[in-house]
Amino acid sequence: MTDRIVVLGAGYAGLGAAKRAARRLRGAGARVTLVNAADRFVERIRLHQLAAGQRLPDLPLAGLLDGTGIELVVARVTGIDPGSRTVRLDAPPYELSYDVLVYALGSAAELDSVPGVREHAYTLATADEAVRLGARLAGAGEVTVIGGGLTGIEAATEFAFTRPGLRVSLVSGGLIGKGLSARARRHLHRAFRRMGIAVRERTPVAKIGPNGLLLADGDELPAETVVWAAGFRVPGLAAAAGLATDRHGRMLVDRSLRSVSHPEVFGIGDAAAADRSGRATRMACQTGLPMGICAGDAVADLLGGREPRRARFRYVWQNISLGRHDGVTQFTRPDDSPLDAVLTGRTSAAFKERIARGTVWAMRHPGPYRP
Ligand SMILES: Cc1cc2nc3c(=O)[nH]c(=O)nc-3n(C[C@H](O)[C@H](O)[C@H](O)COP(=O)(O)OP(=O)(O)OC[C@H]3O[C@@H](n4cnc5c(N)ncnc54)[C@H](O)[C@@H]3O)c2cc1C
């Protein structure tokens, strides 16, 4: 009997998992189906570049799947029924049955943590959002980025680098780059000063209005274009289906990346939370890509009648671009906590660029890639 593997989401995690499983199960009578809302692979780690006006390579999924035997279904997943082992789609074939499901639906911008985000802010969690923001920035004189995490830092510096006439501000509720070492943060602030980026740390935003920000301390900050980069949320499909999730809706998975409530379901990437030394895995391509490869191997183990192997990957660094010619590479312990070692400047920028290209290479060749 043919084993049916259905992978939901063709991002870094899902595409890697589908290709790895198909490769490992070639000739074993398994059918791999990959479902994705669009027919393109989106390099999410470059979306700030797209919003800044740079061109990104076009990566049709059909090309990336060529020769793999994987069936691509372009549709939105609207529901999962673990009882009947089916998923519902908004386009043909409308329903798919599975023996093993891989849940890799990624994340989207969190729009509800502060009033006014939906109405007055731009986001850059998807390619469409980045294109819309890019169109706005093309005619803008000012942009205020909210969010002191890696996405906010990369966005503000990319905009300042690509559009030198643009006034750029970066507002953060806490410290900017708070998980980084003091050395790395000092470098960030040197880069902000050099690029003329106005920085406000420890400044929580209470509301976004048509003309700017209302801060938690009651002050107002005028802003022409606001970019909300202060949080991501995951799809609610896992929780709605009764799969075990954490309070954010991320699927809880064991060390083999299987759902702790439904072992025939694997969860990977942003949409899943694996325990890493007491902390949930970081939402990052750096996490999703190795998770995908590990899940592909574990699915092949399961269908081959073996105990699915444990996912083995560890954090080594965090790479942050500061425009195209500067960056910070923060070396980390395996649990992702920062060491004092950092790489900065052009060397870091070149390193990050190699890593970004390497992710697409790994999407093309998930066979030889080892997390
Ligand atoms: C601007 C920006 C910069 C970033 N920079 C970095 C970085 O430098 N390093 C790093 O490690 N991480 C970075 N990240 C985070 C990284 O992009 C994500 O963690 C990563 O994309 C997660 O991979 P994933 O496969 O889980 O999800 P995704 O890449 O989001 O893929 C999920 C896929 O599922 C599809 N999908 C979602 N819902 C449905 C549905 N209902 N039906 C069908 N398909 C659906 C989506 O269309 C998408 O193709 C950045 C993110 C952003 C936004």
The ligand as a MOL file (V3000), in Angstrom:
LIG
                    3D

  0  0  0     0  0            999 V3000
M  V30 BEGIN CTAB
M  V30 COUNTS 53 58 0 0 0
M  V30 BEGIN ATOM
M  V30 1 C 12.1340 40.3860 7.0390 0
M  V30 2 C 12.5200 39.0930 7.6890 0
M  V30 3 C 13.8750 38.7920 7.8610 0
M  V30 4 C 14.2470 37.5940 8.4580 0
M  V30 5 N 15.5830 37.3280 8.5990 0
M  V30 6 C 15.9650 36.1530 9.1420 0
M  V30 7 C 17.3470 35.8250 9.2560 0
M  V30 8 O 18.2160 36.6130 8.8960 0
M  V30 9 N 17.6830 34.6270 9.7810 0
M  V30 10 C 16.7400 33.7290 10.2130 0
M  V30 11 O 17.1180 32.6540 10.6800 0
M  V30 12 N 15.4110 34.0130 10.1200 0
M  V30 13 C 15.0040 35.1970 9.5960 0
M  V30 14 N 13.6680 35.4920 9.4860 0
M  V30 15 C 12.6790 34.5080 9.9720 0
M  V30 16 C 12.4520 33.4290 8.9330 0
M  V30 17 O 12.1200 33.9940 7.7010 0
M  V30 18 C 11.3460 32.4830 9.3770 0
M  V30 19 O 11.6510 32.0180 10.6670 0
M  V30 20 C 11.2570 31.3090 8.4030 0
M  V30 21 O 10.7670 31.7680 7.1720 0
M  V30 22 C 10.3690 30.2010 8.9600 0
M  V30 23 O 10.3170 29.1520 8.0340 0
M  V30 24 P 9.0060 28.2600 7.9070 0
M  V30 25 O 9.2700 27.2820 6.8330 0
M  V30 26 O 8.5930 27.8010 9.2420 0
M  V30 27 O 7.8690 29.2790 7.4510 0
M  V30 28 P 7.7080 30.1580 6.1430 0
M  V30 29 O 9.0160 30.4440 5.5180 0
M  V30 30 O 6.8660 31.3010 6.5820 0
M  V30 31 O 6.8810 29.2210 5.1640 0
M  V30 32 C 5.5560 28.8700 5.4380 0
M  V30 33 C 4.8490 28.5670 4.1380 0
M  V30 34 O 3.5240 28.1530 4.4320 0
M  V30 35 C 2.6120 28.8090 3.5530 0
M  V30 36 N 1.3220 28.9020 4.2220 0
M  V30 37 C 1.0140 29.5680 5.3650 0
M  V30 38 N -0.2720 29.3830 5.6740 0
M  V30 39 C -0.8060 28.5820 4.7180 0
M  V30 40 C -2.0790 28.0000 4.5020 0
M  V30 41 N -3.0960 28.1860 5.3280 0
M  V30 42 N -2.2350 27.2210 3.4160 0
M  V30 43 C -1.2220 26.9730 2.5700 0
M  V30 44 N 0.0220 27.4900 2.7300 0
M  V30 45 C 0.2190 28.2800 3.7850 0
M  V30 46 C 3.2630 30.1540 3.2940 0
M  V30 47 O 2.7680 30.7080 2.0900 0
M  V30 48 C 4.7350 29.7710 3.2160 0
M  V30 49 O 5.1040 29.4080 1.9170 0
M  V30 50 C 13.2650 36.6880 8.8900 0
M  V30 51 C 11.9040 36.9820 8.7190 0
M  V30 52 C 11.5250 38.1660 8.1190 0
M  V30 53 C 10.0600 38.4590 7.9250 0
M  V30 END ATOM
M  V30 BEGIN BOND
M  V30 1 1 1 2
M  V30 2 1 2 3
M  V30 3 2 2 52
M  V30 4 2 3 4
M  V30 5 1 4 5
M  V30 6 1 4 50
M  V30 7 2 5 6
M  V30 8 1 6 7
M  V30 9 1 6 13
M  V30 10 2 7 8
M  V30 11 1 7 9
M  V30 12 1 9 10
M  V30 13 2 10 11
M  V30 14 1 10 12
M  V30 15 2 12 13
M  V30 16 1 13 14
M  V30 17 1 14 15
M  V30 18 1 14 50
M  V30 19 1 15 16
M  V30 20 1 16 17
M  V30 21 1 16 18
M  V30 22 1 18 19
M  V30 23 1 18 20
M  V30 24 1 20 21
M  V30 25 1 20 22
M  V30 26 1 22 23
M  V30 27 1 23 24
M  V30 28 2 24 25
M  V30 29 1 24 26
M  V30 30 1 24 27
M  V30 31 1 27 28
M  V30 32 2 28 29
M  V30 33 1 28 30
M  V30 34 1 28 31
M  V30 35 1 31 32
M  V30 36 1 32 33
M  V30 37 1 33 34
M  V30 38 1 33 48
M  V30 39 1 34 35
M  V30 40 1 35 36
M  V30 41 1 35 46
M  V30 42 1 36 37
M  V30 43 1 36 45
M  V30 44 2 37 38
M  V30 45 1 38 39
M  V30 46 1 39 40
M  V30 47 2 39 45
M  V30 48 1 40 41
M  V30 49 2 40 42
M  V30 50 1 42 43
M  V30 51 2 43 44
M  V30 52 1 44 45
M  V30 53 1 46 47
M  V30 54 1 46 48
M  V30 55 1 48 49
M  V30 56 2 50 51
M  V30 57 1 51 52
M  V30 58 1 52 53
M  V30 END BOND
M  V30 END CTAB
M  END
